[in-house]
């Protein structure tokens, strides 16, 4: 690997570049299956599930602009479906493949619980529930929300097993790379959405522009992919995995582990508003994030401060000596490393302050 290609940690200063990532455009689908899926109860629930989890509470929304409001999982899912539709049409895929891609994109996050990824590890430890398993249960009609989605898929002659393989990143066919690759439709929207939430400044290119070039070009849009991968490194290190966001995740997880008797498996299918009604103290802690620095450590019980928490640190880098010629080879160029840092909650809150 070319060592000069490793992306070094970046400063907290954002540098405006050409183009703007858009993540808040209204998307309409003429396809009956798309509009029908969006109208189902499990999909409507996603409008009440925050996109970023506890990190959403770093700031309060104060307007319609993308960087001034919280995003939700429904907006993200519709945006990913829009990218899937754009790719399918631009690449002139068969209609059946286009519909399959749209359905998989819409449903890929349907199993997310309140606070998204923040509490998922604890739900998994305690109840064996995560958004992957819940997505599968919802799609196959195995939850109390019924089989509304399954009926629509069957009516549209969509192979449910193939759809789930796409969502799980295990599809080994012609379109699997769009969900399983290091650069995929899901992360293209997810990272750009995070970037839009961070600040109103410009970012390199747009997700739709990348997908358009990806689908129609004779060669992969390597320069655009590189810029996106660098952006992903920035977003994870300056926002998603930064001490403040990590501290909020840790507080929520310590709260749940300390109050397991207050939780049940049914909580995972609540909207965030209903979940907040059951766990008001948890959200009182999270709301401390919008107050002056230093107050965050005044609220949680003192014995929480010595509890160990594990923080995931990700580094994204580019092997510039590898130039993939096909989409299936993208993972050879774009790499990531994961490190885990163990500390006490008190230390993590101190770093965040």
QUIJOTA-V915766 format. One record per backbone hydrogen bond with DSSP energy under -1.0 kcal/mol. CO is the residue of the C=O (numbers start at 1). NH is the residue of the N-H. If there is no record, write none. Layout:
co=CO nh=NH
co=CO nh=NH
//
This chain:
co=2 nh=5
co=3 nh=6
co=5 nh=318
co=18 nh=205
co=31 nh=35
co=32 nh=36
co=33 nh=37
co=34 nh=38
co=35 nh=39
co=37 nh=40
co=40 nh=44
co=41 nh=45
co=44 nh=47
co=45 nh=48
co=46 nh=49
co=46 nh=74
co=48 nh=272
co=49 nh=73
co=52 nh=55
co=53 nh=56
co=54 nh=57
co=55 nh=58
co=65 nh=68
co=68 nh=62
co=71 nh=51
co=72 nh=76
co=73 nh=77
co=74 nh=78
co=75 nh=79
co=76 nh=80
co=77 nh=81
co=78 nh=82
co=79 nh=83
co=80 nh=84
co=81 nh=85
co=82 nh=86
co=83 nh=87
co=84 nh=88
co=85 nh=89
co=86 nh=90
co=87 nh=91
co=88 nh=93
co=94 nh=98
co=95 nh=99
co=96 nh=100
co=97 nh=101
co=98 nh=102
co=99 nh=103
co=100 nh=104
co=101 nh=105
co=102 nh=106
co=103 nh=107
co=104 nh=108
co=107 nh=110
co=109 nh=112
co=113 nh=116
co=115 nh=118
co=119 nh=123
co=120 nh=124
co=121 nh=125
co=122 nh=126
co=123 nh=127
co=123 nh=129
co=124 nh=128
co=130 nh=134
co=131 nh=135
co=132 nh=136
co=133 nh=137
co=134 nh=138
co=135 nh=139
co=136 nh=140
co=137 nh=142
co=138 nh=141
co=143 nh=146
co=147 nh=151
co=148 nh=152
co=149 nh=153
co=150 nh=154
co=151 nh=155
co=152 nh=156
co=153 nh=158
co=154 nh=157
co=159 nh=163
co=160 nh=164
co=161 nh=165
co=162 nh=166
co=163 nh=167
co=164 nh=168
co=165 nh=170
co=166 nh=169
co=175 nh=178
co=176 nh=179
co=176 nh=180
co=177 nh=181
co=178 nh=185
co=184 nh=188
co=185 nh=189
co=186 nh=190
co=187 nh=191
co=188 nh=192
co=189 nh=193
co=190 nh=194
co=191 nh=195
co=192 nh=196
co=193 nh=197
co=194 nh=198
co=195 nh=199
co=206 nh=210
co=207 nh=211
co=208 nh=212
co=209 nh=213
co=210 nh=214
co=211 nh=215
co=212 nh=216
co=213 nh=217
co=220 nh=222
co=221 nh=225
co=222 nh=226
co=223 nh=227
co=224 nh=228
co=225 nh=229
co=226 nh=230
co=227 nh=231
co=228 nh=232
co=229 nh=233
co=230 nh=234
co=231 nh=235
co=232 nh=236
co=233 nh=237
co=234 nh=238
co=235 nh=239
co=235 nh=240
co=236 nh=241
co=242 nh=246
co=243 nh=247
co=244 nh=248
co=245 nh=249
co=246 nh=250
co=247 nh=251
co=248 nh=252
co=249 nh=253
co=250 nh=254
co=251 nh=255
co=252 nh=256
co=253 nh=257
co=254 nh=258
co=259 nh=262
co=260 nh=263
co=264 nh=267
co=265 nh=268
co=266 nh=269
co=267 nh=270
co=271 nh=275
co=272 nh=276
co=273 nh=277
co=274 nh=278
co=275 nh=279
co=279 nh=283
co=280 nh=284
co=281 nh=285
co=282 nh=286
co=283 nh=287
co=285 nh=288
co=286 nh=289
co=287 nh=290
co=288 nh=291
co=292 nh=295
co=295 nh=298
co=301 nh=304
co=302 nh=305
co=304 nh=307
co=305 nh=346
co=307 nh=345
co=309 nh=343
co=311 nh=341
co=313 nh=339
co=315 nh=337
co=317 nh=335
co=318 nh=320
co=319 nh=322
co=326 nh=329
co=327 nh=330
co=329 nh=332
co=330 nh=333
co=330 nh=334
co=333 nh=319
co=335 nh=317
co=337 nh=315
co=339 nh=313
co=341 nh=311
co=343 nh=309
co=344 nh=348
co=345 nh=349
co=346 nh=350
co=347 nh=351
co=348 nh=352
co=349 nh=353
//
